[in-house]
Amino acid sequence: MLAKDIQIGQRVRVIPNGMTALIVGRPEYYSPNAQLVRIKYEDSTRYEFMINPLIELLPQVDQYPAFGGTHQRKQGGTDV
């Protein structure tokens, strides 16, 4: 995923562990070929920095309505 395409609030898949996460920070400089992106895993309180080549954007249908998708949070404040 290119750093210029990253927007706060997008849902992504983390390639190394296959988990779904939410982007909660803007990309920060790390190296010429990678930038650090702050993410929050769904159904977790865990935050992490991940380099942008290791995350992939979920399809548009799996995004929140603000990004043209139909995904809704489950009642109780947790996501699947």
Rosetta constraint file for C-alpha pairs under 8 A:
AtomPair CA 1 CA 5 HARMONIC 7.17 0.50
AtomPair CA 1 CA 6 HARMONIC 7.66 0.50
AtomPair CA 1 CA 52 HARMONIC 5.76 0.50
AtomPair CA 1 CA 53 HARMONIC 5.47 0.50
AtomPair CA 1 CA 54 HARMONIC 7.62 0.50
AtomPair CA 1 CA 55 HARMONIC 6.24 0.50
AtomPair CA 1 CA 56 HARMONIC 5.59 0.50
AtomPair CA 1 CA 57 HARMONIC 7.08 0.50
AtomPair CA 2 CA 6 HARMONIC 6.98 0.50
AtomPair CA 2 CA 52 HARMONIC 6.66 0.50
AtomPair CA 2 CA 53 HARMONIC 7.27 0.50
AtomPair CA 3 CA 27 HARMONIC 6.31 0.50
AtomPair CA 3 CA 35 HARMONIC 6.76 0.50
AtomPair CA 3 CA 52 HARMONIC 6.36 0.50
AtomPair CA 6 CA 10 HARMONIC 7.55 0.50
AtomPair CA 6 CA 23 HARMONIC 7.95 0.50
AtomPair CA 6 CA 26 HARMONIC 7.51 0.50
AtomPair CA 6 CA 27 HARMONIC 7.50 0.50
AtomPair CA 7 CA 23 HARMONIC 7.09 0.50
AtomPair CA 7 CA 26 HARMONIC 7.19 0.50
AtomPair CA 8 CA 22 HARMONIC 7.84 0.50
AtomPair CA 8 CA 23 HARMONIC 5.11 0.50
AtomPair CA 8 CA 24 HARMONIC 5.26 0.50
AtomPair CA 8 CA 25 HARMONIC 5.96 0.50
AtomPair CA 8 CA 26 HARMONIC 6.70 0.50
AtomPair CA 9 CA 22 HARMONIC 5.96 0.50
AtomPair CA 9 CA 23 HARMONIC 5.30 0.50
AtomPair CA 9 CA 24 HARMONIC 6.22 0.50
AtomPair CA 9 CA 64 HARMONIC 7.97 0.50
AtomPair CA 10 CA 22 HARMONIC 5.79 0.50
AtomPair CA 10 CA 23 HARMONIC 5.58 0.50
AtomPair CA 10 CA 57 HARMONIC 7.48 0.50
AtomPair CA 10 CA 63 HARMONIC 6.49 0.50
AtomPair CA 10 CA 64 HARMONIC 7.38 0.50
AtomPair CA 10 CA 67 HARMONIC 7.27 0.50
AtomPair CA 11 CA 20 HARMONIC 6.92 0.50
AtomPair CA 11 CA 21 HARMONIC 5.75 0.50
AtomPair CA 11 CA 22 HARMONIC 4.64 0.50
AtomPair CA 11 CA 23 HARMONIC 6.51 0.50
AtomPair CA 11 CA 57 HARMONIC 6.43 0.50
AtomPair CA 11 CA 58 HARMONIC 5.98 0.50
AtomPair CA 11 CA 62 HARMONIC 7.54 0.50
AtomPair CA 11 CA 63 HARMONIC 5.85 0.50
AtomPair CA 11 CA 64 HARMONIC 7.71 0.50
AtomPair CA 12 CA 20 HARMONIC 5.73 0.50
AtomPair CA 12 CA 21 HARMONIC 5.35 0.50
AtomPair CA 12 CA 22 HARMONIC 6.16 0.50
AtomPair CA 12 CA 23 HARMONIC 7.31 0.50
AtomPair CA 12 CA 55 HARMONIC 6.28 0.50
AtomPair CA 12 CA 56 HARMONIC 5.47 0.50
AtomPair CA 12 CA 57 HARMONIC 4.44 0.50
AtomPair CA 12 CA 58 HARMONIC 5.08 0.50
AtomPair CA 13 CA 18 HARMONIC 6.02 0.50
AtomPair CA 13 CA 19 HARMONIC 5.71 0.50
AtomPair CA 13 CA 20 HARMONIC 4.60 0.50
AtomPair CA 13 CA 21 HARMONIC 6.21 0.50
AtomPair CA 13 CA 55 HARMONIC 5.70 0.50
AtomPair CA 13 CA 56 HARMONIC 5.31 0.50
AtomPair CA 13 CA 57 HARMONIC 6.33 0.50
AtomPair CA 13 CA 58 HARMONIC 6.29 0.50
AtomPair CA 14 CA 18 HARMONIC 5.25 0.50
AtomPair CA 14 CA 19 HARMONIC 5.46 0.50
AtomPair CA 14 CA 20 HARMONIC 6.27 0.50
AtomPair CA 14 CA 21 HARMONIC 6.99 0.50
AtomPair CA 14 CA 54 HARMONIC 6.19 0.50
AtomPair CA 14 CA 55 HARMONIC 4.66 0.50
AtomPair CA 14 CA 56 HARMONIC 6.62 0.50
AtomPair CA 15 CA 19 HARMONIC 7.62 0.50
AtomPair CA 15 CA 54 HARMONIC 5.39 0.50
AtomPair CA 15 CA 55 HARMONIC 5.65 0.50
AtomPair CA 15 CA 56 HARMONIC 7.09 0.50
AtomPair CA 16 CA 54 HARMONIC 6.97 0.50
AtomPair CA 19 CA 41 HARMONIC 7.15 0.50
AtomPair CA 20 CA 41 HARMONIC 6.11 0.50
AtomPair CA 20 CA 42 HARMONIC 6.06 0.50
AtomPair CA 21 CA 39 HARMONIC 6.10 0.50
AtomPair CA 21 CA 40 HARMONIC 5.35 0.50
AtomPair CA 21 CA 41 HARMONIC 4.12 0.50
AtomPair CA 21 CA 42 HARMONIC 5.31 0.50
AtomPair CA 22 CA 39 HARMONIC 5.47 0.50
AtomPair CA 22 CA 40 HARMONIC 5.22 0.50
AtomPair CA 22 CA 41 HARMONIC 6.30 0.50
AtomPair CA 22 CA 42 HARMONIC 6.92 0.50
AtomPair CA 23 CA 37 HARMONIC 7.25 0.50
AtomPair CA 23 CA 38 HARMONIC 6.18 0.50
AtomPair CA 23 CA 39 HARMONIC 4.53 0.50
AtomPair CA 23 CA 40 HARMONIC 6.52 0.50
AtomPair CA 24 CA 38 HARMONIC 5.69 0.50
AtomPair CA 24 CA 39 HARMONIC 5.35 0.50
AtomPair CA 24 CA 40 HARMONIC 6.62 0.50
AtomPair CA 25 CA 37 HARMONIC 6.23 0.50
AtomPair CA 25 CA 38 HARMONIC 4.89 0.50
AtomPair CA 25 CA 39 HARMONIC 6.92 0.50
AtomPair CA 26 CA 37 HARMONIC 6.22 0.50
AtomPair CA 26 CA 38 HARMONIC 7.07 0.50
AtomPair CA 27 CA 35 HARMONIC 5.74 0.50
AtomPair CA 27 CA 36 HARMONIC 5.42 0.50
AtomPair CA 27 CA 37 HARMONIC 4.62 0.50
AtomPair CA 27 CA 38 HARMONIC 7.32 0.50
AtomPair CA 27 CA 52 HARMONIC 7.98 0.50
AtomPair CA 28 CA 35 HARMONIC 5.45 0.50
AtomPair CA 28 CA 36 HARMONIC 5.07 0.50
AtomPair CA 28 CA 37 HARMONIC 6.45 0.50
AtomPair CA 29 CA 34 HARMONIC 7.43 0.50
AtomPair CA 29 CA 35 HARMONIC 4.92 0.50
AtomPair CA 29 CA 36 HARMONIC 6.39 0.50
AtomPair CA 30 CA 34 HARMONIC 5.91 0.50
AtomPair CA 30 CA 35 HARMONIC 4.78 0.50
AtomPair CA 30 CA 36 HARMONIC 5.94 0.50
AtomPair CA 31 CA 35 HARMONIC 6.36 0.50
AtomPair CA 34 CA 51 HARMONIC 5.85 0.50
AtomPair CA 34 CA 52 HARMONIC 6.02 0.50
AtomPair CA 34 CA 53 HARMONIC 6.71 0.50
AtomPair CA 35 CA 51 HARMONIC 5.35 0.50
AtomPair CA 35 CA 52 HARMONIC 5.69 0.50
AtomPair CA 36 CA 49 HARMONIC 5.80 0.50
AtomPair CA 36 CA 50 HARMONIC 5.44 0.50
AtomPair CA 36 CA 51 HARMONIC 4.50 0.50
AtomPair CA 36 CA 52 HARMONIC 6.26 0.50
AtomPair CA 37 CA 49 HARMONIC 5.35 0.50
AtomPair CA 37 CA 50 HARMONIC 5.31 0.50
AtomPair CA 37 CA 51 HARMONIC 5.99 0.50
AtomPair CA 37 CA 52 HARMONIC 6.29 0.50
AtomPair CA 38 CA 47 HARMONIC 7.05 0.50
AtomPair CA 38 CA 48 HARMONIC 5.72 0.50
AtomPair CA 38 CA 49 HARMONIC 4.46 0.50
AtomPair CA 38 CA 50 HARMONIC 6.46 0.50
AtomPair CA 39 CA 47 HARMONIC 5.70 0.50
AtomPair CA 39 CA 48 HARMONIC 5.47 0.50
AtomPair CA 39 CA 49 HARMONIC 6.16 0.50
AtomPair CA 39 CA 50 HARMONIC 7.14 0.50
AtomPair CA 40 CA 44 HARMONIC 7.57 0.50
AtomPair CA 40 CA 45 HARMONIC 7.22 0.50
AtomPair CA 40 CA 46 HARMONIC 5.93 0.50
AtomPair CA 40 CA 47 HARMONIC 4.45 0.50
AtomPair CA 40 CA 48 HARMONIC 6.47 0.50
AtomPair CA 41 CA 45 HARMONIC 7.11 0.50
AtomPair CA 41 CA 46 HARMONIC 5.96 0.50
AtomPair CA 41 CA 47 HARMONIC 6.55 0.50
AtomPair CA 42 CA 78 HARMONIC 7.19 0.50
AtomPair CA 42 CA 79 HARMONIC 5.74 0.50
AtomPair CA 42 CA 80 HARMONIC 6.95 0.50
AtomPair CA 43 CA 78 HARMONIC 5.42 0.50
AtomPair CA 43 CA 79 HARMONIC 5.67 0.50
AtomPair CA 43 CA 80 HARMONIC 6.89 0.50
AtomPair CA 50 CA 54 HARMONIC 6.87 0.50
AtomPair CA 50 CA 55 HARMONIC 7.50 0.50
AtomPair CA 51 CA 55 HARMONIC 7.38 0.50
AtomPair CA 58 CA 62 HARMONIC 6.10 0.50
AtomPair CA 58 CA 63 HARMONIC 6.81 0.50
AtomPair CA 59 CA 63 HARMONIC 6.86 0.50
AtomPair CA 60 CA 67 HARMONIC 7.28 0.50
AtomPair CA 60 CA 68 HARMONIC 6.35 0.50
AtomPair CA 60 CA 69 HARMONIC 5.17 0.50
AtomPair CA 61 CA 68 HARMONIC 7.20 0.50
AtomPair CA 61 CA 69 HARMONIC 4.27 0.50
AtomPair CA 61 CA 70 HARMONIC 5.57 0.50
AtomPair CA 61 CA 71 HARMONIC 6.92 0.50
AtomPair CA 62 CA 69 HARMONIC 5.66 0.50
AtomPair CA 62 CA 70 HARMONIC 6.31 0.50
AtomPair CA 62 CA 71 HARMONIC 5.26 0.50
AtomPair CA 63 CA 67 HARMONIC 6.00 0.50
AtomPair CA 63 CA 68 HARMONIC 6.75 0.50
AtomPair CA 63 CA 69 HARMONIC 4.39 0.50
AtomPair CA 63 CA 70 HARMONIC 6.41 0.50
AtomPair CA 63 CA 71 HARMONIC 5.58 0.50
AtomPair CA 64 CA 68 HARMONIC 6.73 0.50
AtomPair CA 64 CA 69 HARMONIC 4.99 0.50
AtomPair CA 64 CA 70 HARMONIC 5.87 0.50
AtomPair CA 64 CA 71 HARMONIC 4.97 0.50
AtomPair CA 64 CA 72 HARMONIC 6.58 0.50
AtomPair CA 65 CA 69 HARMONIC 4.58 0.50
AtomPair CA 65 CA 70 HARMONIC 5.40 0.50
AtomPair CA 65 CA 71 HARMONIC 6.76 0.50
AtomPair CA 65 CA 72 HARMONIC 7.95 0.50
AtomPair CA 73 CA 77 HARMONIC 6.48 0.50
AtomPair CA 73 CA 78 HARMONIC 6.35 0.50
AtomPair CA 73 CA 79 HARMONIC 5.27 0.50
AtomPair CA 73 CA 80 HARMONIC 7.90 0.50
AtomPair CA 74 CA 78 HARMONIC 5.69 0.50
AtomPair CA 74 CA 79 HARMONIC 5.67 0.50
AtomPair CA 74 CA 80 HARMONIC 7.52 0.50
